[in-house]
């Protein structure tokens, strides 16, 4: 399910980041930070009262920016406004109503988006009373909080979830395979989409996606409905482009969140970039199927596949299970192999192993390897079962789940994969202590 975006917007120094940090710091609210470098980007997935949403901080908005950085920030905020299902317009109770607040209010009125006016820094009853002057902005009664002291935050979250649109009904996994195409700018994502659809020659429709520049394309592949989800290119970091990248990452994460399988498109002429690895990390942590597409293969003179495989495997050690395909979206080279591989990975994600088979695999693994110890105890795995599919999820019931460290988790995953490959898909391994539900 795609999560709605809640954007915090306001002039500089109204406490936007403090508010995000306060909400993220609540253990009952936060589900997980977004994968990768999301703390730098000030985004977090939040759950409150059973409702999930993505909270996005923005830079201080200046309606007439005088520097290139300020102009970049303004562009970022405009994108956040467009993406948002709900805008939190944050004002400063200590400073009171300012001309800058009035200018931002005029801009937000034009957006025609659901909006909640939030008066921050109301650290005492006097400031709380004075916050009523923000009525003048025309957005109704301001919701008064102190992000620094935590006043009114639970009530604010209650109000946020009440204003968000209802979650769409879950789609049947058999209706369509949802495939996101992700990667840096200019690696050939859109051309690859066009080539895939052109070869299928059975386009059903093309409708606007959830982002400004994405298009969802439904087509038929040998009787199987496939939804291709285009994504914005995730840019490199830079002083001015940090925020632009922030929101392209938001788009990409939302597309990945919707997908069953993600095509991670690399540029064969520029193969060793950290950004490719970051995007791969997002896909892995979201537990989506992944196929690595090395595009622009027609531009490479030395085509030693074994050497290329080794290089890519070293870059994506966390996705050693991912198939690698070499293509040219421009010429069509290798593109015909993509959809059969997508279908194969999707089928692998639907696989469910019998509990008896899982326990046999696990017990043989436990018997062949030294078990972790700690605080005078040795790990015991009482039994294991596959609890879910898409992604395949395994639950291990143990005497003490705290004894399971990363290397032992990886060992058990490798032993499961030795018995059944689960090609192209991460596995979720959940460890529970005896008696834990």
C-alpha positions as CSV (number, residue, x, y, z in Angstrom):
1,X,0.0,0.0,0.0
2,X,1.3,3.4,-0.9
3,X,1.5,5.7,2.1
4,X,0.2,9.3,1.9
5,X,2.7,12.1,2.3
6,X,2.4,14.7,5.1
7,X,4.6,17.7,4.3
8,X,5.7,20.2,7.0
9,X,5.9,23.6,5.3
10,X,6.8,27.0,6.8
11,X,9.3,29.9,6.7
12,X,12.8,29.4,8.2
13,X,13.1,28.6,11.9
14,X,9.6,27.7,12.8
15,X,10.6,24.3,14.2
16,X,9.9,22.0,11.3
17,X,12.8,19.7,11.9
18,X,12.1,19.7,15.6
19,X,8.5,18.6,15.0
20,X,9.6,15.8,12.7
21,X,12.2,14.7,15.3
22,X,9.7,14.8,18.1
23,X,7.2,12.6,16.1
24,X,10.0,10.2,15.1
25,X,11.1,9.9,18.7
26,X,7.8,8.5,19.8
27,X,8.2,4.7,19.9
28,X,4.4,4.2,19.5
29,X,4.4,6.3,16.4
30,X,7.4,5.4,14.3
31,X,7.5,2.3,12.3
32,X,10.9,2.6,10.7
33,X,13.2,5.2,9.2
34,X,13.2,5.0,5.4
35,X,16.1,2.9,4.2
36,X,19.5,4.2,3.4
37,X,20.4,7.8,4.1
38,X,16.9,9.0,5.1
39,X,17.9,10.8,8.3
40,X,19.9,13.2,6.1
41,X,16.8,13.7,4.0
42,X,14.5,14.3,7.0
43,X,11.8,11.7,6.0
44,X,10.3,9.0,8.1
45,X,7.5,6.5,7.8
46,X,5.1,7.0,10.7
47,X,2.2,4.9,12.1
48,X,-0.4,6.3,14.4
49,X,-3.6,4.6,15.5
50,X,-3.2,2.1,12.8
51,X,-2.7,4.7,10.0
52,X,0.6,4.9,8.2
53,X,2.0,7.9,6.4
54,X,5.3,9.4,5.3
55,X,6.3,12.6,7.1
56,X,8.5,14.9,5.1
57,X,10.4,17.9,6.5
58,X,11.2,20.8,4.1
59,X,13.6,23.7,4.1
60,X,12.5,27.2,5.2
61,X,10.4,28.7,2.4
62,X,11.2,32.1,1.1
63,X,8.7,33.3,-1.6
64,X,11.3,35.6,-3.1
65,X,14.6,33.7,-2.7
66,X,17.7,35.8,-3.2
67,X,20.3,33.0,-3.5
68,X,20.7,29.9,-5.6
69,X,20.4,27.7,-2.5
70,X,17.2,29.5,-1.4
71,X,15.8,29.0,-4.9
72,X,16.7,25.3,-4.7
73,X,14.9,25.1,-1.4
74,X,11.8,26.8,-2.8
75,X,11.8,24.3,-5.7
76,X,12.0,21.5,-3.1
77,X,9.1,22.9,-1.1
78,X,7.0,23.3,-4.3
79,X,7.5,19.6,-5.0
80,X,6.6,18.6,-1.5
81,X,3.4,20.6,-1.7
82,X,2.5,18.8,-5.0
83,X,3.3,15.4,-3.4
84,X,1.4,16.0,-0.2
85,X,-1.9,14.5,0.8
86,X,-1.9,16.9,3.8
87,X,0.2,20.0,4.5
88,X,1.2,21.0,8.0
89,X,1.6,24.8,7.7
90,X,3.9,25.6,10.7
91,X,4.0,29.1,12.2
92,X,5.9,30.5,15.2
93,X,3.9,31.5,18.2
94,X,6.8,33.5,19.7
95,X,7.4,35.6,16.6
96,X,3.7,36.0,15.9
97,X,2.1,36.6,12.5
98,X,4.7,37.9,9.9
99,X,4.5,39.1,6.3
100,X,6.4,36.0,5.3
101,X,3.6,33.8,6.8
102,X,1.0,35.8,4.9
103,X,2.9,35.2,1.6
104,X,3.2,31.5,2.2
105,X,-0.5,31.3,3.1
106,X,-1.3,32.9,-0.2
107,X,0.8,30.2,-2.0
108,X,-0.8,27.4,0.0
109,X,-4.3,28.5,-0.8
110,X,-3.6,28.1,-4.5
111,X,-2.5,24.5,-3.9
112,X,-6.0,23.5,-2.9
113,X,-4.6,20.7,-0.7
114,X,-5.9,19.7,2.7
115,X,-4.1,21.9,5.2
116,X,-3.7,22.0,9.0
117,X,-2.4,25.3,10.5
118,X,0.0,24.5,13.4
119,X,1.2,27.1,15.8
120,X,4.5,25.9,17.2
121,X,6.6,27.1,20.2
122,X,3.6,27.7,22.4
123,X,5.6,26.9,25.4
124,X,3.2,28.5,27.9
125,X,-0.4,29.6,28.3
126,X,0.3,33.2,27.2
127,X,1.9,32.1,23.9
128,X,-1.0,29.6,23.5
129,X,-3.5,32.5,23.8
130,X,-1.5,34.8,21.5
131,X,-1.5,32.1,18.8
132,X,-5.1,33.0,18.1
133,X,-3.8,35.9,15.9
134,X,-3.0,33.3,13.2
135,X,-6.8,33.1,12.6
136,X,-6.0,36.0,10.3
137,X,-4.4,33.6,7.8
138,X,-7.8,32.2,6.9
139,X,-7.2,28.6,7.7
140,X,-9.4,28.3,10.8
141,X,-8.3,27.8,14.4
142,X,-4.5,27.1,14.7
143,X,-3.6,23.8,16.3
144,X,-1.3,24.9,19.1
145,X,1.8,22.8,20.0
146,X,5.3,22.9,21.4
147,X,7.5,20.5,19.4
148,X,10.4,21.2,21.7
149,X,8.5,20.2,24.9
150,X,6.2,17.7,23.3
151,X,3.0,19.6,24.1
152,X,0.1,18.7,21.9
153,X,1.9,16.2,19.7
154,X,-0.3,13.2,20.4
155,X,-3.4,15.3,19.7
156,X,-1.7,16.6,16.5
157,X,-1.1,13.1,15.3
158,X,-4.8,12.2,16.0
159,X,-5.8,15.2,13.9
160,X,-3.4,14.3,11.1
161,X,-4.7,10.7,10.7
162,X,-8.3,12.0,10.8
163,X,-7.6,14.2,7.8
164,X,-5.7,11.7,5.7
165,X,-7.6,9.9,2.8
166,X,-8.8,6.4,3.6
167,X,-6.4,3.6,2.5
168,X,-7.2,2.1,-0.9
169,X,-8.5,-1.5,-0.8
170,X,-5.8,-4.1,-1.1
171,X,-5.2,-5.2,-4.7
172,X,-5.2,-8.9,-5.5
173,X,-1.7,-10.2,-6.1
174,X,-3.0,-12.1,-9.1
175,X,-4.5,-9.0,-10.8
176,X,-1.3,-7.5,-12.1
177,X,2.5,-7.8,-11.4
178,X,3.5,-4.3,-10.3
179,X,7.0,-3.5,-11.6
180,X,8.9,-0.3,-10.7
181,X,11.7,1.0,-12.9
182,X,14.3,2.7,-10.6
183,X,17.7,4.3,-11.0
184,X,19.7,7.4,-11.4
185,X,18.7,10.1,-14.0
186,X,19.8,9.3,-17.6
187,X,20.3,5.6,-17.2
188,X,17.5,4.9,-19.7
189,X,14.5,4.2,-17.5
190,X,11.9,5.8,-19.6
191,X,13.3,4.5,-22.8
192,X,13.4,1.0,-21.3
193,X,9.7,1.4,-20.3
194,X,8.8,2.5,-23.9
195,X,10.8,-0.4,-25.4
196,X,9.1,-2.9,-23.1
197,X,5.6,-1.7,-23.9
198,X,6.4,-1.4,-27.6
199,X,7.5,-5.0,-27.8
200,X,4.4,-6.2,-26.0
201,X,2.2,-4.3,-28.5
202,X,-0.8,-4.7,-26.2
203,X,-1.1,-1.4,-24.2
204,X,-4.2,-1.2,-22.1
205,X,-3.9,2.3,-20.8
206,X,-1.4,4.9,-19.5
207,X,-2.6,7.0,-16.6
208,X,-0.9,9.6,-14.4
209,X,0.9,8.1,-11.5
210,X,1.3,9.4,-8.0
211,X,4.1,11.8,-8.9
212,X,4.4,14.7,-11.2
213,X,6.6,13.0,-13.8
214,X,5.7,9.4,-13.4
215,X,3.3,7.4,-15.6
216,X,1.7,4.1,-14.7
217,X,1.5,1.9,-17.8
218,X,-0.6,-1.3,-17.9
219,X,0.1,-3.8,-20.6
220,X,-0.3,-7.5,-21.3
221,X,2.6,-9.9,-21.3
222,X,1.6,-13.3,-22.6
223,X,-1.8,-13.1,-20.9
224,X,-0.4,-11.7,-17.7
225,X,-1.3,-8.1,-16.7
226,X,1.7,-6.0,-15.8
227,X,1.7,-2.5,-14.3
228,X,4.9,-0.6,-15.1
229,X,5.7,2.2,-12.6
230,X,8.1,4.8,-13.8
231,X,10.1,6.7,-11.2
232,X,11.9,10.0,-11.0
233,X,15.7,9.6,-11.2
234,X,17.5,9.7,-7.9
235,X,20.2,12.4,-8.2
236,X,23.6,12.7,-6.7
237,X,24.0,14.8,-3.6
238,X,25.1,18.4,-3.9
239,X,24.8,21.6,-2.0
240,X,21.9,22.9,-4.1
241,X,20.4,19.6,-5.2
242,X,20.1,18.0,-1.8
243,X,16.5,18.9,-1.6
244,X,15.7,18.1,-5.2
245,X,17.2,14.7,-4.6
246,X,15.2,14.5,-1.4
247,X,11.9,14.6,-3.2
248,X,13.0,12.4,-6.1
249,X,14.0,9.9,-3.5
250,X,10.5,10.3,-1.9
251,X,9.0,9.5,-5.3
252,X,11.2,6.5,-5.9
253,X,10.5,5.1,-2.4
254,X,6.8,5.4,-3.0
255,X,7.1,3.6,-6.3
256,X,9.2,0.9,-4.7
257,X,6.6,0.6,-2.0
258,X,3.9,-0.1,-4.5
259,X,5.9,-2.7,-6.5
260,X,6.2,-6.4,-6.3
261,X,9.4,-6.4,-8.4
262,X,11.9,-3.5,-9.1
263,X,14.1,-3.2,-12.1
264,X,17.3,-1.4,-10.8
265,X,18.7,0.2,-14.0
266,X,22.4,0.8,-14.1
267,X,24.4,2.7,-16.8
268,X,27.0,0.4,-18.2
269,X,29.2,3.4,-19.0
270,X,29.2,4.5,-15.4
271,X,28.8,1.4,-13.3
272,X,30.5,2.2,-10.0
273,X,28.4,4.8,-8.3
274,X,27.4,5.0,-4.7
275,X,23.9,6.2,-5.6
276,X,23.1,2.9,-7.4
277,X,24.0,1.1,-4.2
278,X,21.8,3.4,-2.2
279,X,18.8,2.7,-4.4
280,X,19.5,-1.1,-4.2
281,X,19.5,-0.7,-0.4
282,X,16.1,0.9,-0.5
283,X,14.8,-2.1,-2.6
284,X,16.4,-4.6,-0.3
285,X,15.0,-3.0,2.9
286,X,11.6,-2.8,1.4
287,X,11.9,-6.5,0.7
288,X,10.9,-6.2,-2.9
289,X,11.9,-8.4,-5.8
290,X,14.9,-7.0,-7.6
291,X,16.4,-7.5,-11.0
292,X,19.6,-5.6,-11.9
293,X,19.5,-4.2,-15.4
294,X,22.8,-3.1,-16.9
295,X,21.6,-0.8,-19.6
296,X,23.5,0.8,-22.5
297,X,25.3,-2.5,-23.1
298,X,25.7,-1.6,-26.7
299,X,28.2,1.1,-25.8
300,X,30.6,-1.3,-24.1
301,X,33.5,-2.7,-26.1
302,X,34.9,-5.3,-23.7
303,X,32.0,-7.6,-22.8
304,X,33.6,-10.1,-20.4
305,X,30.3,-11.2,-18.7
306,X,32.1,-13.1,-15.9
307,X,34.2,-10.0,-15.1
308,X,31.1,-7.8,-15.2
309,X,29.2,-10.2,-13.0
310,X,31.9,-10.2,-10.4
311,X,32.1,-6.4,-10.3
312,X,28.3,-6.0,-9.9
313,X,28.1,-8.7,-7.3
314,X,30.8,-7.0,-5.3
315,X,28.8,-3.7,-5.5
316,X,25.5,-5.4,-4.5
317,X,26.6,-8.0,-2.0
318,X,23.3,-7.5,-0.1
319,X,21.4,-8.6,-3.2
320,X,23.4,-11.7,-4.2
321,X,20.2,-13.4,-5.1
322,X,19.3,-10.8,-7.8
323,X,19.4,-11.8,-11.5
324,X,21.6,-9.6,-13.7
325,X,20.6,-8.8,-17.3
326,X,22.5,-6.8,-19.9
327,X,20.4,-4.7,-22.2
328,X,20.2,-1.8,-24.6
329,X,16.9,0.0,-24.3
330,X,17.9,2.0,-27.4
331,X,18.5,-1.0,-29.7
332,X,16.3,-3.5,-27.9
333,X,19.2,-5.8,-27.1
334,X,18.3,-8.2,-24.2
335,X,15.1,-6.4,-23.4
336,X,13.1,-9.5,-24.4
337,X,14.6,-11.3,-21.4
338,X,13.3,-8.9,-18.8
339,X,9.6,-9.8,-18.6
340,X,10.2,-13.5,-18.4
341,X,12.6,-12.8,-15.5
342,X,10.1,-10.5,-13.9
343,X,7.5,-13.3,-14.0
344,X,9.9,-15.8,-12.6
345,X,10.9,-13.5,-9.7
346,X,7.2,-12.8,-9.0
347,X,6.5,-16.5,-8.9
348,X,9.4,-17.1,-6.5
349,X,7.8,-14.5,-4.2
350,X,4.6,-16.5,-4.1
351,X,6.4,-19.7,-3.1
352,X,5.3,-21.2,0.3
353,X,7.4,-24.0,1.8
354,X,5.6,-26.6,4.1
355,X,6.4,-26.1,7.8
356,X,7.9,-29.6,7.9
357,X,10.3,-28.7,5.1
358,X,11.3,-25.4,6.8
359,X,12.0,-27.2,10.1
360,X,14.1,-29.9,8.4
361,X,16.2,-27.1,6.7
362,X,16.6,-25.2,10.0
363,X,17.4,-28.2,12.2
364,X,20.1,-29.4,9.7
365,X,21.6,-25.9,9.7
366,X,21.6,-25.7,13.5
367,X,23.3,-29.1,13.8
368,X,26.0,-28.1,11.4
369,X,27.0,-24.7,12.9
370,X,28.1,-23.4,16.3
371,X,25.1,-21.7,17.9
372,X,25.3,-18.2,19.3
373,X,25.8,-17.8,23.1
374,X,25.3,-14.9,25.5
375,X,24.7,-14.3,29.2
376,X,25.3,-18.0,30.0
377,X,22.7,-19.1,27.4
378,X,22.9,-20.9,24.1
379,X,20.5,-20.1,21.3
380,X,17.8,-22.8,20.7
381,X,15.5,-22.7,17.8
382,X,12.3,-24.5,18.9
383,X,10.6,-24.5,15.5
384,X,10.3,-22.4,12.4
385,X,7.6,-21.8,9.8
386,X,6.9,-19.7,6.7
387,X,4.4,-17.2,7.8
388,X,3.8,-15.2,4.6
389,X,4.6,-14.7,0.9
390,X,5.4,-11.7,-1.3
391,X,7.9,-11.4,0.3
392,X,8.6,-14.9,1.7
393,X,8.6,-14.4,5.5
394,X,9.9,-17.0,8.0
395,X,9.3,-16.9,11.7
396,X,11.7,-18.6,14.1
397,X,10.6,-19.3,17.7
398,X,13.6,-19.4,20.0
399,X,14.5,-19.5,23.7
400,X,15.9,-16.0,23.4
401,X,15.7,-13.9,20.2
402,X,18.3,-11.5,21.5
403,X,21.0,-14.1,20.9
404,X,20.5,-14.0,17.2
405,X,23.1,-11.7,15.7
406,X,23.5,-10.6,12.1
407,X,25.9,-13.2,10.9
408,X,23.8,-16.1,12.2
409,X,20.7,-14.6,10.6
410,X,22.6,-14.5,7.3
411,X,23.8,-18.1,7.8
412,X,20.2,-19.3,8.2
413,X,19.0,-17.3,5.2
414,X,21.8,-18.9,3.1
415,X,20.8,-22.4,4.2
416,X,17.1,-21.7,3.3
417,X,18.3,-20.5,-0.1
418,X,20.5,-23.6,-0.6
419,X,17.3,-25.7,-0.3
420,X,15.2,-23.3,-2.4
421,X,16.7,-20.4,-4.3
422,X,14.0,-17.7,-4.0
423,X,15.5,-16.1,-7.0
424,X,15.4,-12.3,-7.1
425,X,13.6,-11.8,-3.8
426,X,14.8,-10.9,-0.3
427,X,13.6,-13.0,2.6
428,X,12.2,-11.7,5.8
429,X,13.4,-13.6,8.9
430,X,11.6,-12.8,12.2
431,X,12.9,-14.2,15.5
432,X,10.7,-14.5,18.5
433,X,11.4,-15.5,22.1
434,X,9.5,-18.3,23.7
435,X,6.0,-17.2,24.6
436,X,6.2,-14.0,22.4
437,X,3.2,-13.5,20.1
